[in-house]
Amino acid sequence: MKGFGTIIGLVYALALGGVLGLGLTWWATGSDFQLGAMRLGPWTAWPLTDPLGADRYNRARIARSGDLPLGPGEGLAFTAREDSEGRALDGACRYRLAAMLPQARWWTITLYDRSDNLARNPSNRAGFTSAAVLRDEEGKVTVAVAPDSQPGNWLPSSPGPMSLVLRLYDSPVSTGLATEFGAGRAVAVPAIERLDCATGDKT
């Protein structure tokens, strides 16, 4: 009986270790936690993620998400799931991304839903490119994200969790960021200001 109990205990320990290991791996590959992550305000980028030379954790994250990240020589992608006050982005609220003037030859801003799919809406508009936005006299761009119609550059949203991705292509800072985090201070990423919500809750 004593030997049987030892075997049961060993099997239990192995099963518990397996569940914990798989759970931690699933969480690490599905969240914003990642070695080499860099945060600038509400935006997170992974300048050290190279799809050709990624480590096993990054390869697992890429396989799970289905996305192919930009290589160090191509550009840099910043993701935001919270506003500048640290509150989760919600499509029921109105947001303003002001004074956008990214340091890149070409850039895009894209809205994704809770499943990280392109946001669906009657306007069939999920993002803008730097060649198709309205600019002010200084060449800067303001983007509105809201469920109701807004003047200017408007991304229609739907109630529920969402995220924004700012991609900088052919940027003079992308390669530098991959080797020197200090260069991150030179990247101009917009603040995400929450104006109000359909529920009336502003907290």
Phi and psi in degrees as a GROMACS rama.xvg file:
@    title "Ramachandran Plot"
@    xaxis  label "Phi"
@    yaxis  label "Psi"
@TYPE xy
-64.3016  -41.6397  LYS-2
-64.901  -37.168  GLY-3
-63.8969  -41.5958  PHE-4
-63.6318  -36.016  GLY-5
-64.9128  -40.0948  THR-6
-65.2347  -43.3574  ILE-7
-60.8187  -42.6906  ILE-8
-63.9329  -39.2761  GLY-9
-66.1359  -43.8528  LEU-10
-62.5134  -41.1226  VAL-11
-62.7682  -43.8985  TYR-12
-63.7381  -41.9369  ALA-13
-64.9849  -42.1933  LEU-14
-65.3544  -42.7499  ALA-15
-63.6925  -42.9044  LEU-16
-62.3134  -39.8764  GLY-17
-64.9258  -43.5321  GLY-18
-64.3486  -44.9612  VAL-19
-63.2705  -42.9945  LEU-20
-63.6411  -44.7811  GLY-21
-67.5066  -38.1082  LEU-22
-64.1079  -44.4768  GLY-23
-65.2778  -38.7026  LEU-24
-65.4605  -42.3921  THR-25
-62.3857  -41.8058  TRP-26
-66.5487  -43.8911  TRP-27
-65.7476  -34.1956  ALA-28
-87.1193  -8.62908  THR-29
-113.693  0.920181  GLY-30
-117.215  -177.815  SER-31
-81.231  0.132477  ASP-32
-72.3697  127.423  PHE-33
-169.476  137.972  GLN-34
-61.6899  135.531  LEU-35
88.7547  3.88834  GLY-36
-68.4146  144.132  ALA-37
-128.708  128.468  MET-38
-109.64  132.8  ARG-39
-128.033  99.9545  LEU-40
62.1701  -131.549  GLY-41
-80.8817  -1.82644  PRO-42
-98.6333  142.424  TRP-43
-126.237  134.479  THR-44
-131.23  158.703  ALA-45
-124.739  79.2496  TRP-46
-66.0441  -16.7087  PRO-47
-93.8128  1.31977  LEU-48
-82.9298  110.015  THR-49
-113.58  116.701  ASP-50
-59.7687  -22.6481  PRO-51
-89.3533  -29.362  LEU-52
-119.805  26.7855  GLY-53
-70.5416  150.437  ALA-54
-76.99  178.513  ASP-55
-65.7691  -31.6243  ARG-56
-71.011  -42.3568  TYR-57
-67.0803  -36.5298  ASN-58
-63.9744  -39.1055  ARG-59
-65.9294  -39.298  ALA-60
-65.2918  -42.246  ARG-61
-63.5693  -42.8535  ILE-62
-64.7775  -39.4213  ALA-63
-70.0007  -41.9704  ARG-64
-77.5936  -27.9497  SER-65
80.642  1.69741  GLY-66
-94.7122  144.467  ASP-67
-105.209  108.669  LEU-68
-68.3482  159.448  PRO-69
-69.0651  140.108  LEU-70
-75.4948  162.185  GLY-71
-54.3522  -32.6425  PRO-72
-86.6576  -7.01346  GLY-73
-93.7855  -41.3713  GLU-74
162.34  -159.184  GLY-75
-146.761  139.024  LEU-76
-116.368  129.625  ALA-77
-110.244  133.341  PHE-78
-115.679  138.247  THR-79
-127.324  127.248  ALA-80
-115.894  -1.9443  ARG-81
-133.379  160.905  GLU-82
-84.952  -175.718  ASP-83
-69.8709  -11.5021  SER-84
-98.1148  4.06231  GLU-85
85.2879  11.6747  GLY-86
-93.2775  137.46  ARG-87
-58.1739  138.011  ALA-88
-67.868  133.752  LEU-89
-133.232  127.863  ASP-90
-65.1398  -11.3402  GLY-91
-80.0848  -8.92542  ALA-92
-103.089  162.47  CYS-93
-103.065  133.622  ARG-94
-127.465  156.577  TYR-95
-131.554  126.767  ARG-96
-107.274  107.331  LEU-97
-106.849  154.98  ALA-98
53.7413  44.5723  ALA-99
-74.9724  123.498  MET-100
-148.739  66.4244  LEU-101
-61.889  148.265  PRO-102
-85.8305  78.9918  GLN-103
-158.073  151.285  ALA-104
-68.5587  -30.1719  ARG-105
-147.669  138.685  TRP-106
-145.997  159.86  TRP-107
-135.984  151.894  THR-108
-126.525  125.922  ILE-109
-131.009  142.037  THR-110
-105.354  132.053  LEU-111
-121.95  153.673  TYR-112
-89.5631  -170.034  ASP-113
-63.5421  -22.4947  ARG-114
-96.8672  12.1643  SER-115
61.3748  29.6769  ASP-116
-101.231  157.731  ASN-117
-55.796  133.914  LEU-118
-61.2752  134.071  ALA-119
-101.233  136.882  ARG-120
-159.539  161.667  ASN-121
-58.2754  -27.5457  PRO-122
-78.1235  -9.07122  SER-123
52.8135  41.444  ASN-124
-125.09  116.04  ARG-125
-117.485  -0.153529  ALA-126
-176.811  176.605  GLY-127
-131.713  153.351  PHE-128
-108.472  162.671  THR-129
-64.657  -16.995  SER-130
-90.5351  -4.46313  ALA-131
-133.16  44.378  ALA-132
-127.969  155.248  VAL-133
-84.0432  139.94  LEU-134
-124.114  156.786  ARG-135
-87.2767  -171.732  ASP-136
-62.6484  -26.3108  GLU-137
-91.5184  1.82206  GLU-138
85.0928  5.18091  GLY-139
-84.7192  161.315  LYS-140
-124.248  137.256  VAL-141
-117.661  129.239  THR-142
-117.34  131.687  VAL-143
-104.057  134.609  ALA-144
-118.95  117.04  VAL-145
-162.037  155.269  ALA-146
-76.7118  -19.5813  PRO-147
-111.115  159.517  ASP-148
-59.1081  136.565  SER-149
-130.275  150.392  GLN-150
-72.2316  154.515  PRO-151
80.0527  -142.524  GLY-152
-81.9943  99.3196  ASN-153
-115.412  126.927  TRP-154
-105.066  113.176  LEU-155
-70.3729  133.29  PRO-156
-118.826  164.251  SER-157
-123.783  148.158  SER-158
-53.3188  138.934  PRO-159
124.743  170.41  GLY-160
-58.7685  145.163  PRO-161
-151.473  170.9  MET-162
-144.245  157.435  SER-163
-119.362  141.312  LEU-164
-126.6  122.922  VAL-165
-106.921  115.029  LEU-166
-108.442  128.547  ARG-167
-108.514  119.133  LEU-168
-106.327  143.304  TYR-169
50.3704  50.7054  ASP-170
-97.5402  137.421  SER-171
-66.9651  -13.2839  PRO-172
-98.6498  -12.4585  VAL-173
-63.1819  -47.6331  SER-174
-68.4541  -38.1898  THR-175
-63.9444  -37.0402  GLY-176
-66.4421  -28.1383  LEU-177
-70.0998  -17.2473  ALA-178
-121.249  -14.768  THR-179
-147.41  107.644  GLU-180
-65.2113  -23.7106  PHE-181
-60.6124  -26.0449  GLY-182
-66.9535  -17.5376  ALA-183
-60.1787  -26.1935  GLY-184
-68.1636  -16.2953  ARG-185
-91.1021  -5.27366  ALA-186
-83.3343  128.502  VAL-187
-94.4855  102.829  ALA-188
-112.024  142.762  VAL-189
-77.4462  148.979  PRO-190
-71.3241  152.568  ALA-191
-113.539  105.042  ILE-192
-100.532  122.194  GLU-193
-85.3526  124.825  ARG-194
-89.0189  -55.5425  LEU-195
-165.071  176.068  ASP-196
-129.761  157.732  CYS-197
-63.0674  -27.7466  ALA-198
-79.1042  -11.6536  THR-199
86.5977  -1.81637  GLY-200
-84.1743  120.969  ASP-201
-111.509  10.1781  LYS-202
